[in-house]
Amino acid sequence: MDLNHCPGKFEVSTQDLAPNTETNAELPRGKFWKSRRFIVTFMGLLGFFNVYALRVSFSVAIVAMTRKLNVTTENGTIIEEREFDWDSKQQGIVLSSFFYGYVFTQFLGGILAARFGGHVVFGIGIGGSSVLMMLSPLAAKLGMYPLMIARIIIGLFEGVVYPSVQDVYSRWAPIYERTTMSGFVHSGSHLGTFGSFLLSGLFAQYLGWDSIFYVFGGFGFVWFIVWMIYIKRDPESDPRISPEEKLYIQSNLEDSRDKKSLRPPWKAIFTSSAVYALITANFCDTWTNYTFLTQIPTFLNDILKFNLGTTGILAAAPYLVFICLAAVASPLSDFLRSRKILSTQNVRKSGIAIGFLLSGAFLVIMSNSSDATTIIVFLILAVGVTAFSRTSYFTNPLDFAPNYASIIMGISNTFGTLPGIVTPTLAGFIVRNGTQDEWKIVFYISTGFCILGTVIYAILAKGSVQEWAKSDKTPPATQSEAREMR
């Protein structure tokens, strides 16, 4: 996809985009690929690739670690043995352990990002979890509990990632590029899911399950070194940025005030309907998403009886569709906003409705089918269409409270992490025998949350800077924005 000509308009004139400046700072046309904010976007995408590769590959690894293998004894008898003799409940608990740590650093990540810079917190979160990933095989061989401790600490590191990247957006993303920029960055999470599902099964089959941890952990550590060297907190701190691009970005941020000087209005944040809309959307989306991430390999193995390599490939396919749809949904959202075809509020609500309702409908069709092709097609579609909802609510904090986006995302993601703790354990208790009726219950629950999220978000969501989130440099609201704040 050529970003220089996409409707999201990465390369644009500030005559269209400058909402709060008298200066028309315009980048030379055709230069986006050489711009610093492209480097930030691309490196952010690779960062989220690592986040989800570290997280999702374990869902495949645990299938390989606990599968039954034929072993020939000394007297020639063939018996079945498992390297790690964990039942479905124990596997669910191990899968959930990551989120025990992840839930505790969401809020902290937002505060640290606002204080020390999102780029530093983002980098350390991924780098630390990569090192621990490489140590996980040793922990597993020591026992289930040492592995759980390793996964909990990985969760603590990764918990700061989503809140901290909001601070990066608030300093690097011009107003009508923010959905496009964040959409491409967050598509890295699904690229990581795609890559880890695709490769993990092959690694386990041909190189052994422990290779999964070494390869993805090592890649994440290399990324960490490059990120910390080349990515700076904001355009003002970057010695490699051109004066033209620096002026362009500064001219097209909604608020250029130093974020460290802003004290969060806690009462307003915790009583804002916009914040509760975001929390609800996050919770409902992650319930479905974590069901996919932790259960797809097991579901495909139970229902379709595919081998591990085939299961990995099929589990990866939905996330390739997500990446393709995100490349459409993100710039389309910015196009609709920048051309005033739809208000920001309506763009976000439409994205949530499309993603949630279609995903829920596809899950119902999939779980009621016994045909392998139908199951695969609708599983792919159910995951892929969430590109519309994901790009909407991830960007929403920048719409209604750009100065506090990292903190608000930290609050939202704290609640959004809870499904990660509950869904693997719940699935482990529901799916005892691997039957379709058992799996149907798991996916029906996800469908219910899709409907709930759509309704609550439609009622409460906001799309413009709220009064409590404004500073003395925030431009006056237009009439349409004023209506959205009511």
Secondary structure in CASP SS format (residue, H / E / C, confidence):
PFRMAT SS
TARGET T0000
AUTHOR 0000-0000-0000
METHOD secondary structure of the structure
MODEL  1
M C 1.00
D C 1.00
L H 1.00
N H 1.00
H H 1.00
C C 1.00
P C 1.00
G C 1.00
K C 1.00
F C 1.00
E C 1.00
V C 1.00
S C 1.00
T H 1.00
Q H 1.00
D H 1.00
L H 1.00
A C 1.00
P C 1.00
N C 1.00
T C 1.00
E C 1.00
T C 1.00
N C 1.00
A C 1.00
E C 1.00
L C 1.00
P C 1.00
R C 1.00
G C 1.00
K C 1.00
F H 1.00
W H 1.00
K H 1.00
S C 1.00
R H 1.00
R H 1.00
F H 1.00
I H 1.00
V H 1.00
T H 1.00
F H 1.00
M H 1.00
G H 1.00
L H 1.00
L H 1.00
G H 1.00
F H 1.00
F H 1.00
N H 1.00
V H 1.00
Y H 1.00
A H 1.00
L H 1.00
R H 1.00
V H 1.00
S H 1.00
F H 1.00
S H 1.00
V H 1.00
A H 1.00
I H 1.00
V H 1.00
A H 1.00
M H 1.00
T H 1.00
R C 1.00
K C 1.00
L E 1.00
N E 1.00
V E 1.00
T E 1.00
T C 1.00
E C 1.00
N C 1.00
G C 1.00
T C 1.00
I E 1.00
I E 1.00
E E 1.00
E E 1.00
R C 1.00
E C 1.00
F C 1.00
D C 1.00
W C 1.00
D C 1.00
S H 1.00
K H 1.00
Q H 1.00
Q H 1.00
G H 1.00
I H 1.00
V H 1.00
L H 1.00
S H 1.00
S H 1.00
F H 1.00
F H 1.00
Y H 1.00
G H 1.00
Y H 1.00
V C 1.00
F C 1.00
T C 1.00
Q H 1.00
F H 1.00
L H 1.00
G H 1.00
G H 1.00
I H 1.00
L H 1.00
A H 1.00
A H 1.00
R H 1.00
F H 1.00
G C 1.00
G H 1.00
H H 1.00
V H 1.00
V H 1.00
F H 1.00
G H 1.00
I H 1.00
G H 1.00
I H 1.00
G H 1.00
G H 1.00
S H 1.00
S H 1.00
V H 1.00
L H 1.00
M H 1.00
M H 1.00
L H 1.00
S H 1.00
P H 1.00
L H 1.00
A H 1.00
A H 1.00
K H 1.00
L H 1.00
G C 1.00
M H 1.00
Y H 1.00
P H 1.00
L H 1.00
M H 1.00
I H 1.00
A H 1.00
R H 1.00
I H 1.00
I H 1.00
I H 1.00
G H 1.00
L H 1.00
F H 1.00
E H 1.00
G C 1.00
V C 1.00
V H 1.00
Y H 1.00
P H 1.00
S H 1.00
V H 1.00
Q H 1.00
D H 1.00
V H 1.00
Y H 1.00
S H 1.00
R H 1.00
W H 1.00
A C 1.00
P C 1.00
I H 1.00
Y H 1.00
E H 1.00
R H 1.00
T H 1.00
T H 1.00
M H 1.00
S H 1.00
G H 1.00
F H 1.00
V H 1.00
H H 1.00
S H 1.00
G H 1.00
S H 1.00
H H 1.00
L H 1.00
G H 1.00
T H 1.00
F H 1.00
G H 1.00
S H 1.00
F H 1.00
L H 1.00
L H 1.00
S H 1.00
G H 1.00
L H 1.00
F H 1.00
A H 1.00
Q H 1.00
Y H 1.00
L C 1.00
G C 1.00
W C 1.00
D H 1.00
S H 1.00
I H 1.00
F H 1.00
Y H 1.00
V H 1.00
F H 1.00
G H 1.00
G H 1.00
F H 1.00
G H 1.00
F H 1.00
V H 1.00
W H 1.00
F H 1.00
I H 1.00
V H 1.00
W H 1.00
M H 1.00
I H 1.00
Y H 1.00
I C 1.00
K C 1.00
R C 1.00
D C 1.00
P H 1.00
E H 1.00
S H 1.00
D C 1.00
P C 1.00
R C 1.00
I C 1.00
S C 1.00
P H 1.00
E H 1.00
E H 1.00
K H 1.00
L H 1.00
Y H 1.00
I H 1.00
Q H 1.00
S H 1.00
N C 1.00
L C 1.00
E C 1.00
D C 1.00
S C 1.00
R C 1.00
D C 1.00
K H 1.00
K H 1.00
S H 1.00
L C 1.00
R C 1.00
P C 1.00
P C 1.00
W H 1.00
K H 1.00
A H 1.00
I H 1.00
F H 1.00
T C 1.00
S C 1.00
S H 1.00
A H 1.00
V H 1.00
Y H 1.00
A H 1.00
L H 1.00
I H 1.00
T H 1.00
A H 1.00
N H 1.00
F H 1.00
C H 1.00
D H 1.00
T H 1.00
W H 1.00
T H 1.00
N H 1.00
Y H 1.00
T H 1.00
F H 1.00
L H 1.00
T H 1.00
Q H 1.00
I H 1.00
P H 1.00
T H 1.00
F H 1.00
L H 1.00
N H 1.00
D H 1.00
I H 1.00
L C 1.00
K C 1.00
F C 1.00
N C 1.00
L H 1.00
G H 1.00
T H 1.00
T H 1.00
G H 1.00
I H 1.00
L H 1.00
A H 1.00
A H 1.00
A H 1.00
P H 1.00
Y H 1.00
L H 1.00
V H 1.00
F H 1.00
I H 1.00
C H 1.00
L H 1.00
A H 1.00
A H 1.00
V H 1.00
A H 1.00
S H 1.00
P H 1.00
L H 1.00
S H 1.00
D H 1.00
F H 1.00
L H 1.00
R H 1.00
S H 1.00
R C 1.00
K C 1.00
I C 1.00
L C 1.00
S C 1.00
T H 1.00
Q H 1.00
N H 1.00
V H 1.00
R H 1.00
K H 1.00
S H 1.00
G H 1.00
I H 1.00
A H 1.00
I H 1.00
G H 1.00
F H 1.00
L H 1.00
L H 1.00
S H 1.00
G H 1.00
A H 1.00
F H 1.00
L H 1.00
V H 1.00
I H 1.00
M H 1.00
S H 1.00
N C 1.00
S C 1.00
S C 1.00
D C 1.00
A H 1.00
T H 1.00
T H 1.00
I H 1.00
I H 1.00
V H 1.00
F H 1.00
L H 1.00
I H 1.00
L H 1.00
A H 1.00
V H 1.00
G H 1.00
V C 1.00
T H 1.00
A H 1.00
F H 1.00
S H 1.00
R H 1.00
T H 1.00
S H 1.00
Y H 1.00
F H 1.00
T H 1.00
N H 1.00
P H 1.00
L H 1.00
D H 1.00
F H 1.00
A C 1.00
P H 1.00
N H 1.00
Y H 1.00
A H 1.00
S H 1.00
I H 1.00
I H 1.00
M H 1.00
G H 1.00
I H 1.00
S H 1.00
N H 1.00
T H 1.00
F H 1.00
G H 1.00
T H 1.00
L H 1.00
P H 1.00
G H 1.00
I H 1.00
V H 1.00
T H 1.00
P H 1.00
T H 1.00
L H 1.00
A H 1.00
G H 1.00
F H 1.00
I H 1.00
V C 1.00
R C 1.00
N C 1.00
G C 1.00
T C 1.00
Q H 1.00
D H 1.00
E H 1.00
W H 1.00
K H 1.00
I H 1.00
V H 1.00
F H 1.00
Y H 1.00
I H 1.00
S H 1.00
T H 1.00
G H 1.00
F H 1.00
C H 1.00
I H 1.00
L H 1.00
G H 1.00
T H 1.00
V H 1.00
I H 1.00
Y H 1.00
A H 1.00
I H 1.00
L H 1.00
A C 1.00
K C 1.00
G C 1.00
S C 1.00
V C 1.00
Q C 1.00
E H 1.00
W H 1.00
A H 1.00
K C 1.00
S C 1.00
D C 1.00
K C 1.00
T C 1.00
P C 1.00
P C 1.00
A C 1.00
T C 1.00
Q H 1.00
S H 1.00
E H 1.00
A H 1.00
R H 1.00
E H 1.00
M H 1.00
R C 1.00
END
